[in-house]
Amino acid sequence: MMPPQTSYRPGRLRQRAATRALIRETSLRVEQLVMPLFVRAGKGVRAPIPSMPGQFQFSVDQLVKECQELHALGVPAVLLFALAERKDERATRAYAKDGLMQQAVHAIKSAVPSLLVITDVCLCAYTSHGHCGVLKSAPGSRLQAPGRKKSRSPVSGLRSPVSSDVMIDREATLELLAKTACSHAQAGADLVAPSDMTDGNVGAVRQALDRADFEQVPILAYSVKYASAFYGPFREAVDSAPQFGDRRSYQMDVANSDEALREARLDIEQGADIVMVKPALAYLDVIRRLKQELGYPVAAFNVSGEYAMVKAAAARGWIAERSAWQEMLTAMTRSGADILMTYWAKDAALFLRQR
């Protein structure tokens, strides 16, 4: 039996590379790439990260060289994460004037002024317990939270305890996040990116920046940060895994998308200039919803676990790495992401230049 006749045959436009390119709806651009980078103490250090093949922890001098290479390839921005030299309950190295992040920002901006430097604003890599804020005893607990002489108001606007005995002290945490963001801006950061998911973090950072005469420093908010299984390699890279409990009491439930809209709207109301979805690959529907319903710039974070699983499969010959990351980044862009934070930024820039 002959199929019904139709005047439209999609296959006609798929026969040649030129016609496929002519009607392509989504294209990757080097201008949308952001490279995440890790800085550590020392000199001349370029230490491989075992769980993230091809990625490194850099000392400041080597980090500057890497940034110069990225800039030469056209990558417009980097996102910095620092490994704390020392850790304590109040994350004092996060906002120290001579902290590693602050040194790195100053060095990069001195060497490559036109490269955008985005700084991660969180406390987990600097706290001895690995949680994203100051801890206090949970209501009804007989235990004393680390570093706290006396608990403040019993609930103080918190979502829930990080364990049965302790919880994030929201008020104290916001104060330190604001100090951290201002220290980054003082060092020369172009954008700051609060990633802790503490309620009210964007507003606290915006107010502090404005008071310190950094009104022109934008905030890239980790507005939609899920409590995901895809963060494992990253936590090894920055030594930030929680020492007890987990982060589900302040990061988002992976099952929710309406909540993502509420979170992003709150951050916009508090002064966010860009909203982010993290991770990206399992949450393309959320990226699409934010872009369609909010109309704000949306960043997608192609996280360490997404990177590592492609690398692992490619190393075994099970998948073509370049085709895989091209498809992933294209899907994120097609879903509505304006900005792509990806460990393949350097590879993508090289590919786009050669193409």
N, C-alpha and C positions, 0 to 999 in steps of 0.2 A: 504494500500500500504506500503510495506516494505521500510525503508530508505535505500539509497545506502550504500553498504558495504565500510568500510574504516579501515585501519590497525591502525590508530591513534585515540584513545579515551581519551581525556584529563581527564575525570572523574576517570580513573583508578588510577591516582596518587593523587587523592583527598580523597581517602577512609580512609586513616589512618593518624594520626597526624605525625607519623615518616616520611612518604613519603612526606607529605606537607612540613615539615621542611627541608627535604633533598634537595628539589628543590627550596626552597624560595630564591628569587632574592634580596630581601632587608631586612636587619635586623637593628634594633636599637642597638646602643652601648652607654654605659655610657660615653665613652670618647668624644662623640660629643655634650654633653649637657652643656649648660650655663644657670645658674640661675640668672634672674634679681632680684635685691634687692633694697629696698628703705631705706635710712638712714635719720633720723631726729634728731633734737636737744633733749637733755635731758639725763636722766639716768634711766635705768631699764624700758625703754619704749618698748612695743611690741603692737602697736596699730593696730587693725584690719582695713582693707580697705573695707568699706561696699559694694562697687561695684565689688570687687574681693575677694569673699569668700575664706578663706584659705591663703590669702596674708596679709602682715603686713608692717607697717612702724616701723623700728627698731632704737633705740638709738645706739650709737657706741658700747657700751658694749654688748648689746643684739645681735647686728649684728655680732660681733666676735663669739659669741656662735653659731649662725645660720651657719656661715661659717665653723666652726669646725665640725658641724653635716654633712653638705654637703660634706666636704672633706672626712670624715669617710665613707661616702656612695660611694665614688669614683667620685663624680662630680668634674670635673677638673677646672672649672672656674665660676666666678660670674661677672655679669654686674651691676655696681653701678649707682644709681640715687640718688641725694640728694635734700632734701627740704630746700630751702634757709631760714636761720634764719632771714635775712633782705633782702629786695628787693629795687633796685633803677634803674634808667634809663640806667646805664652803667654796671649793673650786677657785681658789685665789689666783691661780695662774691663768685663768680665763680672761681676767680683766687687768692683769699686771701690765704696766707701761712697757716693761722689758720682756713681756711674754713672747713665746715663740710665734704665735700668730701675728702679733704686732710687729715683730722683727721682719717676718716674711712679707707682710703687706708693704712695709716701708721699702724693703729691698727691691721688690718687684716694681713698685711705682717709680722708684728712682731709676731703674734700668730700662723699663718699658712703660713709659707714661701713658701711652694710648691703649694699653691692654686693660680691659675692665677687670677689676678684682672684686669678687664677691666673697664674703666671709660667712662661714657657718657660725651662727650664734646659738650655742647650747652649752650645757655644763657637764654632760655625761662623760666626756673624755677627760675631764679635770677633777671629777669627784672620786673619792676613794671607794665609794660604793657603786659607781657606774650608773646611777640614776640621773635623770635630767634636771635635777633641782636639789634644793636643800630639803632634808628630811626632818620630820617631827613625829612624835608618838601619835599613833592612831587613837581615836576615842575608845576608852575602855582598856587600852593596853597598859600592862604593868612595866613594859620595857621602855627604856629611854632611847630615843633616836640618836644616831651618831651626831656629835657636834651641837646638840641642843640642850641647854640647861633646863629649859622649861617650855612646854608646848604652849603655843598661842591659842587663840580662839579655836574650839574643838573642831569645827568644820571648815571655816575660813575659805569657803568657795571651792573646795576641792572636789574632783570627780569621785575618787574612791581610793582606798589605801593601795600602796604598791605591794604590800604583804599584809598579813593579819595584824601586824604590830606597828608598822610605820606608814607614813603617807608623805606626799609632797607638801611642803610648806609654801603655799602659793605666794603669799605676800613677800617672804624672804627671797624666793626664787625670782620673782619679777624684778626686784631691786637689783639682783646680781646680773640678770640678763640685760637690763638697761645699762648697767655699768660696762658690761662686756661690749655691747654694741657701740657705745660711745668711744671706748678705747680703740675699737677697730676703725671707726671713722676718723679719730684723731691720728691714727697711723697712716691714713690715706685710702681706706676702703671706698670703692665706688658704690657698692650696694651691700647691705647687710641682710642676712637671711636667718631669722629666728626659726629654729627647727625643733624646739622642745615640746610643743603642743600644750603648754600651760595656758589655761584660760586667761585671756587678757594680755598675752605676751606682746602682741603687735602694738596694742595701745600704749603699753608701758615703754616699749622701745621707741615708738614715734614721739611720745611726749619728751622722753629723755634727749633724743637727738635734737628736737626743736629747741629745748632749753639750752643745749650746748652749742647752738648756732650751726647745726648741721641739718637745716631744713631741706636742703637740696639732695640729701642722701636718700635714695629710694629704699624701700623695704620689699624684699622678695620673700613672701611668707610661705612657710611649709604648711599651708592651710589644710591640706588633705593628706595626712601622713598616717597610713594604715599600720596596724600592729602586724607586720608581715613576716613571713618566713624567709623572705628574700634578702634580708639584711646581714646574714651570717658572715660572709667574707669581709664586709665593711667593718664590722665590730672587731674582727681580728686585726684589720689594717690600722685602726686607731685605738685598739685596746679599750673598748668602751662597753663591753658586755656587762649587764647588771650582775652584781655579786650575789644578789638574792632577789626573789620575786620576779616580776616581769614588768613590761611597759604597757600592758593592755588597759591599765586604769587611766592612762592619759593619751595613748595613741588610739586611732579609730578602729572600730570593729570592721573586719574585712567584708562583712555581709551588707554594709550600709552604703547607700548612695544619696538618699535624701539628706542624711546627716552631713555629707560632704558639701552640699549646697549651703546648709546652715553655717558650717564652719567657715567656708570661703566668704560668705556675706558678712559674717562677724568681722573677719580680718579686714575686709574692704572698708567697713564702717570705721574701724579703728585706725586706718591709714595705710593699709597694704597697697603697694603699687602693682605688684605681680603676685598671682597665686600659683601654688605648685601642687601637683599630684605626685605622690610617691608611695609605692613604686608605680611604674607606668604601664608595663606590658599587661598585667592582669586587671588593669583599671582603665582601659581605653573608653569604656562607656562613661566613666566619671569625667574624664577629660572632655568628652563630647558634651556632656551635660553642662559643665562649667562654662565652656566656650559659648554654647548656644544661649544659656539662660542668664549669664552674668555679663557677657561682652567685655570681659577684662583680659589683659594678657595672661596666658596660661603657660606655665613651665611644666615639663614632664621630666621626672628623674628616672632614667634608665639605670636601675640600681645594681649593686655588686653581685647579687645572686643571679640576676638576669644575664649579666656579663659572664659570670663564672660558669654557668651551665652551658652556654654556647661554646666557651673556650674548652670545656671538658669534652663535649661532644666532638668538636672540631679536631682536638688532639687525637681522638680515636678514629678519625676518618668517617664519622657518622653524619657529619653535617658540613656544609661549605660555609666557613665563618663569615666571609665578606658578604655573601648573599644573604645570610641570616641577619647580620646587623643592618644591612640596607633595608631589608624587609621590616624589621622591627622599628627602625627610626622613621621609615616612610609611614608605617601604620600609626605611629604616635602623631606625626604631622597631619596625616589624613583625619585623625580623630579630633584635631583642633589645637594641638600644642603649637605655640609660637616659638618656644625655647626648648631645646633638647640638651639636658645635662646627661652626658654619656661618656663612659670610659673609652669609647671608640671615637671620640672627637678628633684626635690626631689622625687616626686611620681614615676617617671620613673626609677630613680636610685634604689629605694626600690624594685620596681617590677623586674627589671633586675637582681638584686642581688638574690632575692628569686627564680627566674626562673632557 
